[in-house]
Amino acid sequence: MSAEITLFVNPAAGRGRGVHAAQPAASALRDAGFHVRTVVGTDAEDALARLRTAVREGTGAVAAVGGDGVVSLALRAPAGTLVPLGVVAVGTGNDFALALPVREPARAGLFPYRITLDDGPPIETEATLVAVLGSPRTESGGGSSYGGGMRICADAVPDDGLFDVVVGDGGRATLLKVFPQVYRGTHLGHAEVTVHRAAKVTLEAAGLTAYADGERVGPLPVTAECVPAAVRILGRRRPESGSDRP
């Protein structure tokens, strides 16, 4: 099979979950060593034409990101060829995916982590994602969001001198379902999302790489320490108590 996988995305699937789910799916495939091509057409006819072009040019597999409607459209391109079809089921109806004999185990995609908060005992856990945000920057800082509005640490406070550590304890299937909620911050209430706070965080995991602000830092382990009041920020003065002045 070719090392390329084509994601066929329906922007309207699951009220927008298709586009959001395509991002972690593409990242997981790239981490596994695949080249990822994404097909999003202006309409169904255009999207199908683009997908057929990808199949004709030798893509190794097609993955339909959406529900039964996008699967029904996507399967027309590889039908009659040796190109396999996979499904990232994030639509309103996912009957086709549920009927498949091979599905991702609920805990697939988990990695063993050791997380040390301050000087406390290490936390041994399995997770798909561990995000550490602390003051004062938003991407790796105490703001609640990064990556264009993903409120991964929705309750983070930018000046409390603490990291918010968000751990996704579910497998990739759970991650794909929960991921769209990060834009509202409601993922923090999910049963398989855990939040910790600490001034110093050490992450350890074999074979994994740490990133900061989208830039590669290096292989784990890595230790991050939040330095309070390290930067003074220009802005409007907070009104004094009992005053209406800005």
N, C-alpha and C positions, 0 to 999 in steps of 0.2 A: 504494500500500500504506500502511496505517496505520503511524504511528511506534511502535506498541506491538508487542513480541514477547513471546510467552508461553513460558516455560520449563516443560516438563513433566518433573518430576523423579521418578525412582524411587530412594528412599532405600537400597534394598538392592542396587542395581546395582553390579556389580564389587566386592562386599564393602564397600559404603559409598562407593565412588568417585563415585557419582552426585551425592550431596549436596555433596561437596567440589568436584567439577568445576563445579557450577552457579555457584559464587561467582566464579571468574575469568571464566566465560562471561558472566555478568550484567555484570561490570565492563567487559569488552571491548565489549559491546553498548551500555552506557550511554555509554562514551567515544566511541562512533560516533554518538551522538545519539539512540538509541532509548530509549523508556520500556519497562521490563522488568516483566512480571508473572510471578510464580512460582507454579506449581500443584503442591502436594504433598498428596495425599489421605490419609485415614486407612486406606483400602484401595483396591483397584483400581476398584471400582464408584464410590466417592466421588471418586476422582481423575479418572475419566473424566467424571463429571457436572460437575465444576468446569471441566474443559477445554472441554467442550461449551458451557458458559456463556460462557467467554472468547471462543470462536469466534462464538457468537451475538451477543455484544456488540461484535463488530467488530475483534478483535485482528488485527494485520497479518500475523502468521506464528506458527507453532508450532515450537518446537525441542525435540525429545525428548532428554533427558539420561539416557543409560543404554545398554543393549544391545538385542538383538533383541526381547526381551519387552516392554520399555517402548515401543519403536517400534511394535510390533504393536498395543498398546493405544492409543497416541497417534493413530495414523493414522485411527482410527474417528471422531474428532471433526471433522477438516477434510474428510474424504471427502465428495465431492459438492458441495463449495464451492470458491471461488476462493482460499481461504487456503492458502498453501504450507506444506510440512512440511520442517524441517531436522533434522539429527541431530548431537548431540555424543556421539560414540561412546566410552563409557567402561565398557561392560558386559563381562561375561565372554565373551559371543559378540557380534560386531559384523559379521555377514555382510551385513546389509542395508546398512549404511554403506559397506562395501567394494564393494558392487555398484553404488553410485550413480555416475553418469557425471561428476558435478561434485563434487570434493572439495577441501578447502583445501590449497594447496601446502605442502610441509613447512616452508618458510621464511616463510610468511605471518605478518604481525603483528610482524615485526622492525623495529626502529628503529635508525638509526645513532647511536652514542654515542661521545663522546670522554671518556675517564676518565684523570685525572691523579692519581697516587699520590705523596704527598709532593712532592719536586721532581724526580721522574723524568720520563722522556719520556712523552708522551700515548699512551694505548692506544686505538686506533681499532677499534671492534667493532660488531657488530649484535646487539641483544638485545631480548627481550620484556620483561624485568624486570631492574632493578638495585636491590638492597636494600643500604643502608649502615647498619650497627649498630655502636655504640661505647659507651664507658662514660659514665655509670653506669646509664642508663635502659634498660629492656628493649625498648620499642617502637622507639626510635631509639638505643638504648644497647647496652652490652656484654653484656647478657643474651642467651641463645640463642634466645629466642622473643618473639613479639608476636602481636597479633590473636587472642587467645584460645587460645594454645598452639601456634601455628605455629612450629616450630623452624627458621625460615628460615636462621639462622646458628647451627647446632647446636654448632659448636666454639668459639663466641665466649667470651672470658674477660672478666668484668665489670671487672677492675681492672688490665688490662695496658696501658692508655693507647693502645690501637689500635682502629681501626674494622675490622670484618670487612665486606668488600664482596663480595656474592654476585651473580653475573651469570648470568642465564638466557639462554644463547646460542641456544636452539632457538626455533622458531616457536610460534604459539599451540597448534597440535596437540600439540606436544611438551609445552608447559606444562600442558595439560589432563591429559595422561597422568602427568606427574611430580608435579603439585600435591598429590595425596593423601599423598605421601611426606614432605611438609614437617612433618607432625605427628609423625613419628618421626625426622626429621633425616636420613633415608637418601637424600634427593635430592642431597646433596652428592657422592655417588659417581657420579652420572650423567655421561655423557660430555659433555653439553652444559650443564653447570653448572660455573662457574669461581669460585674463591674467592681474593681478594686481601686483604692486610692493610696498613694505613698509618695514620699519625697525622693526615694531612690528605688530603682527597679532594675533587676538583673534578669535577663531572659537567656535560657539555655535550651538548645534543641539541635540534635545532630543533623547536619546536611542542609540547614536552612540559612537564609541570608536576611540580614536586617537592612531596611530602607528608611531614609529620613527625608521628608519633603520630596519623595519620588526618586531620590538619588541613592544609589547603592552604597551602603556603609561597609559591609563586609560580612563574613560568616558569623553566626552566633557561636559563643556567647557574647552578649553586649550588656554593658551597664550604663544606665542613664540616671543622672542626678539633677534634680530641679533646684536651681539657685534662686531663691526669692529676692525680689526687688533688685535684680541685676541690671535692668534696663528702665530708664525713665521715658515715658511715652508722652508726646505732645498731644494735647486734646483740650476740650472744654473743661473748665473747672467744675467740679460737682457743686451744686448749690448748698450753701450752709443750711443747717437745720433751722426750719422756721422761716427761711428766706425764699422769695419767689424769683430772685435774680438768677440768670443762667450762669 
